[in-house]
Amino acid sequence: MVPIRQLGHGRSAGRPDTPPESHATALREILHAHFGTAPSAVHHNPLGHRSLSYTAQQGDQTVIVRINTQPARFASTVKNLEVLRELGILVPKVLAEDLSCSHHPFAYMILRAIPGTDLRFALPTMSNQEQRLVAAQVMDFERRVCKLPEGQGYGYAGVGETPPHRSWREAIAFGAFSQGYAPDAVDAELMERAMEAVEHLAPYLDSIRPTCFLDDLTTKNVIVDHGALCGVVDFDVVCYGDPLFQIGLTQTAVGFDLPDSCMSYVEHLCTAADVTQDQRRVIHLYAGLCGIDFLSRMAVSPAHAAGVARINRWLDRAV
């Protein structure tokens, strides 16, 4: 989350940029070795956070190359994708991987690209009906994943592996309040309000079973084309806990990165998930906790102040 893992939704532009030359050279070597020809173009995808991601044009097909200097990040990815594909979820196919770091100073995997763009860049121009259909499909995917066996703990892990936390409340508290965030006087008050909201909703949080869900199907990792969902990406881990967290994180991403008019998509998610009034309060809490992490990555500015005000409104609605 951070909450639970580093979010890094970032404010980077939506257009891919040129990769560093050291990476570009290695990527060309990797793709040439796999396909037998060099790629015609390689671009950096700016929304990656835990790993670097590149789009490459290889003949008549488009592929994604993900790299990470920590091979363990990809240890569960292939298995996770296989499980999700068996559930009928539209995930990319892995074409090759090398976690050895023996040929390059990073692990990598090559995946077939899903055509389209991250929801973040399409949402402002999507019709209400298009938003509703994408939200319904995302929540259908979540329902399928929720039927997987419960975890032996809470937080992030590969499918069937043991997550690190003993309770859901511990998981979200660790994520929101233990990241070395040094707030100013105003944000110190905000942090205190968030902790009070967690305590206020503690009976609910402590009742949560370790349900498997996909936390990061937000305004990124949901790929759409002409208003229609084409697939979902980025499954190095899944999360065990409250599936409503995914809606809360989406609310944060929309609130911080998109026009207010796009908040209708969050309401479509709530409708598709049959969210009750009490559950909506919990979603506001999750949005506030994730918002604190977003703030920790922003310089003090008018946008930072607007973020503080936004989180305060969400925490007001949570309690």
C-alpha positions as CSV (number, residue, x, y, z in Angstrom):
1,M,0.0,0.0,0.0
2,V,2.3,2.3,0.8
3,P,0.0,1.9,2.5
4,I,1.6,-1.5,2.6
5,R,4.0,-0.9,-0.3
6,Q,5.5,2.1,-2.2
7,L,2.7,3.5,-4.3
8,G,4.6,6.1,-6.4
9,H,1.6,7.0,-8.6
10,G,3.8,10.0,-9.5
11,R,3.1,13.1,-11.4
12,S,5.1,12.2,-14.5
13,A,3.8,13.0,-17.9
14,G,1.9,10.3,-19.8
15,R,4.2,10.3,-22.8
16,P,6.9,7.7,-22.8
17,D,10.4,9.1,-22.8
18,T,13.8,7.9,-24.0
19,P,15.5,5.4,-21.6
20,P,19.0,6.1,-20.3
21,E,21.6,5.0,-22.9
22,S,23.0,2.3,-20.5
23,H,19.5,0.8,-20.4
24,A,18.8,1.4,-24.0
25,T,21.9,-0.6,-25.0
26,A,21.1,-3.5,-22.7
27,L,17.5,-3.6,-23.9
28,R,18.5,-3.7,-27.5
29,E,20.8,-6.6,-26.7
30,I,18.1,-8.5,-24.8
31,L,15.5,-8.0,-27.5
32,H,17.9,-8.9,-30.3
33,A,18.9,-12.1,-28.5
34,H,15.3,-13.1,-28.0
35,F,13.8,-12.1,-31.4
36,G,16.8,-12.3,-33.6
37,T,16.5,-8.6,-34.7
38,A,17.0,-5.3,-33.0
39,P,13.9,-3.3,-31.9
40,S,13.0,-0.3,-34.0
41,A,12.1,1.8,-31.0
42,V,12.4,1.7,-27.2
43,H,10.6,4.1,-24.8
44,H,10.4,4.4,-21.1
45,N,7.0,4.0,-19.5
46,P,6.8,6.7,-16.7
47,L,4.2,5.1,-14.4
48,G,6.4,2.2,-13.1
49,H,7.5,2.5,-9.5
50,R,8.9,-0.7,-8.1
51,S,10.4,-1.7,-11.5
52,L,11.4,0.2,-14.6
53,S,9.2,-0.6,-17.6
54,Y,9.9,0.0,-21.3
55,T,7.8,-0.4,-24.5
56,A,9.6,-1.7,-27.5
57,Q,8.5,-2.1,-31.1
58,Q,9.7,-5.5,-32.4
59,G,8.8,-5.9,-36.0
60,D,5.0,-5.9,-36.1
61,Q,4.5,-6.5,-32.4
62,T,4.8,-4.4,-29.3
63,V,6.4,-5.8,-26.2
64,I,7.0,-4.6,-22.7
65,V,10.4,-5.1,-21.0
66,R,10.4,-4.8,-17.2
67,I,13.7,-4.6,-15.3
68,N,14.7,-4.6,-11.7
69,T,18.1,-4.8,-9.9
70,Q,16.4,-7.0,-7.2
71,P,15.4,-10.3,-8.9
72,A,13.2,-11.2,-5.9
73,R,10.7,-8.6,-7.2
74,F,9.9,-10.9,-10.1
75,A,10.1,-14.2,-8.2
76,S,6.3,-14.7,-8.1
77,T,5.2,-12.8,-11.2
78,V,5.0,-15.7,-13.7
79,K,3.0,-17.8,-11.2
80,N,0.7,-15.0,-10.3
81,L,0.0,-14.3,-14.0
82,E,-0.7,-18.0,-14.6
83,V,-3.2,-18.1,-11.7
84,L,-5.0,-15.0,-12.8
85,R,-5.2,-16.2,-16.4
86,E,-6.8,-19.4,-15.3
87,L,-9.4,-17.2,-13.6
88,G,-10.3,-15.6,-16.9
89,I,-8.5,-12.3,-16.1
90,L,-7.0,-10.5,-19.1
91,V,-3.3,-10.4,-18.2
92,P,-0.2,-10.2,-20.5
93,K,1.7,-13.2,-21.7
94,V,5.3,-13.6,-20.5
95,L,7.5,-14.2,-23.5
96,A,10.9,-14.5,-21.7
97,E,12.5,-13.8,-18.4
98,D,16.0,-13.9,-16.8
99,L,16.3,-13.4,-13.1
100,S,19.9,-14.5,-12.9
101,C,21.5,-11.0,-13.4
102,S,24.3,-13.0,-15.1
103,H,24.3,-11.1,-18.4
104,H,23.0,-7.7,-17.2
105,P,23.0,-6.0,-13.9
106,F,19.3,-6.5,-13.5
107,A,16.6,-9.1,-13.8
108,Y,14.2,-8.7,-16.7
109,M,11.1,-10.1,-18.2
110,I,9.6,-9.6,-21.7
111,L,5.8,-9.5,-22.0
112,R,3.5,-9.1,-24.9
113,A,2.0,-5.6,-24.7
114,I,-1.7,-5.1,-24.2
115,P,-2.9,-2.5,-26.7
116,G,-4.2,0.7,-25.2
117,T,-3.3,3.2,-22.5
118,D,-3.5,3.4,-18.7
119,L,-6.9,4.4,-17.5
120,R,-5.4,7.6,-16.1
121,F,-4.9,9.1,-19.5
122,A,-8.2,8.0,-21.0
123,L,-10.6,8.6,-18.0
124,P,-11.1,12.4,-18.6
125,T,-12.6,11.8,-22.1
126,M,-14.5,8.6,-21.4
127,S,-18.3,8.7,-21.4
128,N,-20.3,7.8,-18.3
129,Q,-21.3,4.5,-19.8
130,E,-17.7,3.7,-20.7
131,Q,-16.7,4.4,-17.2
132,R,-19.5,2.2,-15.8
133,L,-18.6,-0.7,-18.0
134,V,-14.8,-0.6,-17.2
135,A,-15.7,-0.3,-13.5
136,A,-18.0,-3.4,-13.7
137,Q,-15.3,-5.4,-15.4
138,V,-12.6,-4.4,-12.9
139,M,-14.9,-5.4,-10.0
140,D,-15.7,-8.7,-11.8
141,F,-11.9,-9.4,-11.9
142,E,-11.7,-8.6,-8.2
143,R,-14.6,-11.0,-7.4
144,R,-12.8,-13.8,-9.2
145,V,-9.6,-13.2,-7.3
146,C,-11.4,-13.0,-4.0
147,K,-12.4,-16.7,-4.4
148,L,-8.8,-17.8,-4.1
149,P,-7.9,-19.4,-0.8
150,E,-7.4,-17.0,2.1
151,G,-3.8,-16.0,3.1
152,Q,-1.9,-17.0,6.2
153,G,-1.3,-13.3,7.0
154,Y,-2.1,-9.8,5.7
155,G,-0.4,-7.5,3.1
156,Y,1.6,-8.3,0.0
157,A,2.9,-11.7,-1.2
158,G,2.7,-13.9,-4.2
159,V,-0.4,-16.0,-4.7
160,G,-0.4,-18.7,-2.0
161,E,2.6,-17.3,-0.3
162,T,2.7,-15.9,3.3
163,P,2.2,-12.2,3.7
164,P,4.1,-10.3,6.4
165,H,1.5,-8.9,8.8
166,R,-0.6,-10.5,11.5
167,S,-3.7,-8.3,11.0
168,W,-5.2,-6.0,8.5
169,R,-5.0,-3.1,10.9
170,E,-1.3,-3.7,11.4
171,A,-0.8,-3.8,7.6
172,I,-2.4,-0.5,6.9
173,A,-0.9,1.2,10.0
174,F,2.6,0.0,9.0
175,G,2.1,1.3,5.5
176,A,0.6,4.7,6.4
177,F,2.6,5.6,9.5
178,S,6.0,3.9,9.2
179,Q,7.5,5.3,6.1
180,G,9.8,7.9,7.6
181,Y,7.4,10.7,6.6
182,A,8.4,13.9,8.3
183,P,5.3,16.1,8.3
184,D,5.2,19.8,9.0
185,A,2.9,21.2,11.7
186,V,-0.2,21.1,9.6
187,D,0.4,17.5,8.4
188,A,1.3,16.4,11.9
189,E,-2.3,17.2,12.8
190,L,-3.4,15.3,9.7
191,M,-1.5,12.3,10.7
192,E,-3.1,12.3,14.1
193,R,-6.5,12.6,12.6
194,A,-5.7,9.6,10.3
195,M,-4.6,7.5,13.3
196,E,-7.8,8.5,15.2
197,A,-9.9,7.4,12.2
198,V,-8.1,4.0,12.1
199,E,-8.9,3.6,15.8
200,H,-12.5,4.7,15.2
201,L,-12.9,2.0,12.6
202,A,-10.8,-0.6,14.4
203,P,-13.8,-3.1,14.9
204,Y,-14.3,-3.2,11.2
205,L,-10.6,-3.4,10.4
206,D,-10.0,-6.2,12.9
207,S,-12.9,-8.2,11.4
208,I,-11.3,-8.4,8.0
209,R,-10.3,-11.8,6.7
210,P,-7.1,-12.3,4.7
211,T,-8.9,-12.2,1.3
212,C,-6.9,-12.2,-1.8
213,F,-7.4,-9.2,-4.1
214,L,-5.6,-7.0,-6.6
215,D,-4.9,-3.7,-4.9
216,D,-3.4,-1.7,-7.7
217,L,-6.1,-1.8,-10.4
218,T,-6.5,1.9,-10.1
219,T,-6.0,4.6,-12.7
220,K,-2.9,2.7,-13.8
221,N,-2.5,-1.0,-14.6
222,V,-6.0,-0.9,-16.1
223,I,-5.5,-0.7,-19.9
224,V,-8.2,0.7,-22.0
225,D,-8.6,1.5,-25.7
226,H,-11.3,3.7,-27.1
227,G,-13.1,3.5,-23.8
228,A,-13.1,-0.3,-23.5
229,L,-11.0,-2.4,-21.1
230,C,-8.4,-4.4,-22.9
231,G,-6.5,-6.0,-20.0
232,V,-4.8,-5.4,-16.6
233,V,-1.1,-5.5,-15.8
234,D,1.6,-5.4,-13.0
235,F,1.1,-8.5,-10.8
236,D,4.5,-9.1,-9.0
237,V,2.4,-9.5,-5.9
238,V,-1.2,-9.7,-4.8
239,C,-2.7,-8.3,-1.5
240,Y,-4.4,-10.2,1.3
241,G,-6.9,-8.1,3.3
242,D,-9.8,-5.9,2.5
243,P,-10.7,-5.8,-1.2
244,L,-12.3,-2.3,-0.6
245,F,-8.8,-1.0,-0.3
246,Q,-8.5,-1.1,-4.1
247,I,-11.4,1.4,-4.4
248,G,-9.8,3.6,-1.8
249,L,-6.5,3.7,-3.6
250,T,-8.3,4.5,-6.8
251,Q,-10.1,7.4,-5.1
252,T,-6.7,8.7,-4.0
253,A,-5.3,8.4,-7.5
254,V,-8.2,10.2,-9.1
255,G,-8.3,12.9,-6.4
256,F,-4.6,13.7,-6.7
257,D,-4.0,13.2,-10.5
258,L,-7.3,13.9,-12.3
259,P,-10.1,16.4,-12.6
260,D,-12.9,16.2,-10.0
261,S,-15.3,15.1,-12.8
262,C,-13.4,11.8,-12.9
263,M,-14.5,10.9,-9.4
264,S,-17.6,9.4,-11.1
265,Y,-15.5,6.4,-11.9
266,V,-15.0,5.7,-8.2
267,E,-18.7,5.8,-7.7
268,H,-19.2,3.4,-10.5
269,L,-16.7,1.0,-8.7
270,C,-18.7,1.4,-5.5
271,T,-21.9,0.6,-7.3
272,A,-20.4,-2.4,-9.1
273,A,-19.1,-3.7,-5.7
274,D,-22.5,-3.2,-4.0
275,V,-20.8,-1.0,-1.4
276,T,-22.9,-0.1,1.6
277,Q,-22.9,3.3,3.3
278,D,-20.7,2.0,6.2
279,Q,-18.3,0.4,3.7
280,R,-18.1,3.8,1.9
281,R,-16.8,5.3,5.1
282,V,-14.0,2.7,5.1
283,I,-13.1,3.5,1.5
284,H,-12.8,7.2,2.5
285,L,-10.4,6.1,5.3
286,Y,-8.3,4.1,2.8
287,A,-8.2,7.0,0.5
288,G,-7.0,9.3,3.3
289,L,-4.2,6.9,4.3
290,C,-3.0,6.5,0.7
291,G,-3.3,10.3,0.3
292,I,-0.8,10.7,3.2
293,D,1.7,8.7,1.2
294,F,1.0,10.8,-1.9
295,L,1.7,13.9,0.2
296,S,5.0,12.5,1.4
297,R,6.2,12.6,-2.2
298,M,5.2,16.2,-2.9
299,A,7.1,19.4,-2.3
300,V,5.3,22.0,-0.1
301,S,3.2,23.9,-2.7
302,P,-0.4,24.9,-3.4
303,A,-0.9,21.3,-4.7
304,H,0.4,20.0,-1.4
305,A,-2.0,22.2,0.5
306,A,-4.9,21.1,-1.7
307,G,-4.0,17.5,-1.0
308,V,-4.1,18.2,2.8
309,A,-7.6,19.7,2.4
310,R,-8.7,16.7,0.3
311,I,-7.5,14.2,2.8
312,N,-9.2,16.0,5.6
313,R,-12.5,15.8,3.7
314,W,-12.1,12.1,3.3
315,L,-11.3,11.6,6.9
316,D,-14.3,13.7,7.9
317,R,-16.4,11.3,5.8
318,A,-14.7,8.2,7.3
319,V,-15.9,9.0,10.9
